[in-house]
Structures are given as structure tokens and as C-alpha cells.
Amino acid sequence: MKKIFSNIDSNVQIVTLIRKDEVTSHRHNLSDEKECLQVAAKRVHSDSKFPAHHHNICDRATTKTQEAWVVVQGRIKAVFYDIDDSKILETELSSGDCAVVFNGGHGFEVVDNDTIIYEFKNGPYYGVDVDKEYINDEN
């Protein structure tokens, strides 16, 4: 598991990356407790059981969107940007890999045909005009 922090403010986490082969039977919390999006990874075996449950209603306030990608099949070239929109990391993610984006910018290019990714975000989503600002990346 790799955690990338801002070059501008070392207290600001940009992204957590975990590769499929790094996942063990130990729970890997990919998010700090304070983050809006909570993500964990764990390798489970056929005798594993998780008790049925639901989550209680409680107020949560978020001011930003965070997201995670899981590459199900294929490969993508992921690019992550610092809080000042400067490029901080470029990496390839393959089947089973996960990226959790907390701050800064991000984008990706598909490397393999028929690549499948799952994307998760906290909501609600207010549309492109309210929710996104594009980064001019000429590098």
C-alpha cells in the first residue's frame, strides 16, 4: 500500500494505492477515519463470515467529493495532481488494483481494450457544472 501526500502541505493526503497482490487477510484501511470516503481491503477465505447488519442514520457533513477506482479487468494509466494542480504521480493500475483519491486532481487513460473499472464517490452528485473543474495539463 502506498500513500501519497502533497508536496505543498505534507499533512494533506492525495491518494492511497493498493495492488491486488498486497492485499492480505489483515484489514487494510485505505482511508483515514476523518475522510469522507471510507475504503478498506482484505483477502477473505471461504470460511469467512460477516454478521448481517445495517448502518444507523446519523448526520454527516461533507464539503468535497472523494472517489475510489477498482480496476476489475484490463489496465489504466492514472495521473494524480497535487492541491496546486501540479502533477504528483503517474502510475499504471491493473486488474485488482485500487486507488482512493482524497484531495487534488486526477485522471486516467485506458491502456487495454475492454477495461472495466468500478468508480465510487460520496454524494450527492450535482453535475459537471457544479462538481468539477478541469485541469489544464500540458505536461
C-alpha positions in Angstrom: 0.0 0.0 0.0 1.3 3.4 -0.9 0.1 6.7 0.5 1.0 9.9 -1.5 1.0 13.2 0.3 1.0 16.7 -1.1 4.3 18.4 -1.9 2.6 21.7 -0.9 1.3 20.6 2.5 2.6 17.3 3.9 -0.5 16.9 6.1 -2.7 16.6 3.0 -3.1 13.1 1.6 -3.7 13.0 -2.2 -4.2 9.3 -2.8 -3.8 5.7 -1.5 -2.9 3.0 -3.9 -3.0 -0.7 -3.2 -2.1 -3.5 -5.6 -4.1 -6.8 -5.6 -1.0 -8.8 -4.6 -0.5 -6.5 -1.5 -4.0 -7.4 0.0 -3.6 -9.9 2.9 -6.0 -11.4 5.4 -5.3 -8.3 7.6 -7.7 -5.4 7.1 -6.0 -2.6 5.2 -7.7 0.7 5.9 -7.1 2.8 2.8 -8.8 5.8 4.3 -8.1 7.7 7.5 -11.2 7.8 9.8 -11.7 11.5 9.1 -12.1 11.1 5.3 -15.5 11.4 3.6 -15.0 8.1 1.7 -14.1 5.1 3.7 -12.4 2.2 1.9 -10.7 -1.0 3.2 -9.2 -4.1 1.6 -9.0 -7.6 2.9 -8.3 -11.0 1.5 -11.1 -13.3 2.7 -11.4 -17.1 2.6 -14.3 -19.4 2.1 -14.9 -19.9 5.8 -15.2 -16.2 6.5 -18.5 -14.8 7.7 -19.5 -11.2 8.3 -22.6 -10.7 10.6 -25.6 -9.2 8.9 -26.0 -5.6 9.9 -27.3 -2.2 8.8 -25.9 1.3 9.4 -27.6 3.7 11.7 -28.9 7.1 10.5 -26.6 9.8 11.6 -25.7 13.3 10.3 -22.6 13.5 8.1 -21.4 16.7 6.5 -19.0 16.7 3.6 -17.7 19.6 1.6 -15.8 17.8 -1.1 -16.0 14.8 -3.4 -13.6 11.9 -2.9 -13.5 8.8 -5.1 -12.1 5.4 -5.5 -11.4 3.3 -8.6 -11.1 -0.5 -8.7 -9.8 -2.0 -11.9 -11.8 -5.1 -12.5 -10.3 -6.0 -15.8 -7.5 -4.5 -18.0 -5.2 -1.6 -17.3 -5.4 2.2 -17.0 -2.7 4.9 -16.7 -3.7 7.0 -13.8 -2.4 10.5 -13.2 -2.7 12.3 -9.8 -2.3 16.1 -9.2 -1.3 18.0 -6.0 -3.5 20.6 -4.4 -2.0 23.3 -6.7 -2.8 21.2 -9.8 0.8 20.2 -10.4 1.3 16.5 -11.4 2.5 14.5 -8.5 2.2 10.9 -9.7 1.7 8.9 -12.8 1.2 5.1 -12.5 -0.4 2.1 -14.2 -3.2 0.2 -12.4 -4.1 -3.3 -13.4 -6.8 -5.8 -12.7 -7.5 -5.9 -9.0 -5.7 -2.6 -8.1 -7.4 0.2 -6.3 -6.8 3.9 -6.0 -8.6 6.1 -3.4 -8.4 9.8 -4.2 -8.8 12.2 -1.3 -7.5 15.6 -2.5 -6.0 17.2 -5.5 -6.9 16.2 -9.1 -6.9 13.0 -11.0 -7.5 11.5 -14.5 -6.8 8.3 -16.4 -6.3 6.9 -19.8 -7.4 3.4 -20.8 -4.5 1.2 -21.8 -6.3 -2.1 -22.7 -9.5 -2.6 -24.7 -12.4 -3.9 -22.7 -11.0 -2.4 -19.5 -13.6 -2.4 -16.7 -13.4 -0.1 -13.7 -15.7 0.5 -10.8 -15.8 4.1 -9.5 -17.2 5.1 -6.1 -17.9 8.6 -4.9 -19.6 10.1 -1.9 -22.7 12.0 -2.9 -24.9 13.6 -3.7 -23.7 14.5 -7.2 -24.7 17.9 -8.5 -23.5 17.6 -12.1 -20.4 18.6 -14.0 -21.0 22.4 -13.8 -21.1 22.4 -10.0 -19.0 19.4 -9.1 -15.9 19.6 -11.4 -13.2 21.9 -12.6 -10.9 20.7 -15.3 -7.1 20.9 -15.0 -5.1 22.2 -17.9 -2.4 19.6 -18.1 0.1 20.4 -20.9 2.9 18.3 -19.5 
